[in-house]
Amino acid sequence: MQLHVASLRHRTRALLDAARRVLYGIAAHEIVLYTIRLRADMENLFILITLGDLIGVPILPPYYSLRLLPYLVPNIASWKHRVLRERDILDNEGLDLLAG
């Protein structure tokens, strides 16, 4: 009897977890992806404004860039890779919120 109750509880939890995932996918998944992309774009823009002279776009005076440099050092390599990589026409495909 104990085994049956534990199995029933396990199945109920699995069913509730599956229902929660389905509701998340229906209601919030696209919004979360859009928010993540927007944050990445804002971060790219911030680093471009502060350290743009690394790729040949001097915008801010070097004094302010040097003040922010300790906070941006961990992100510089990945930022350069993202900004300088080749892009395809279909790279921005999937932004369904903006199309409507």
Disulfide bonds with the S-S distance in Angstrom:
none
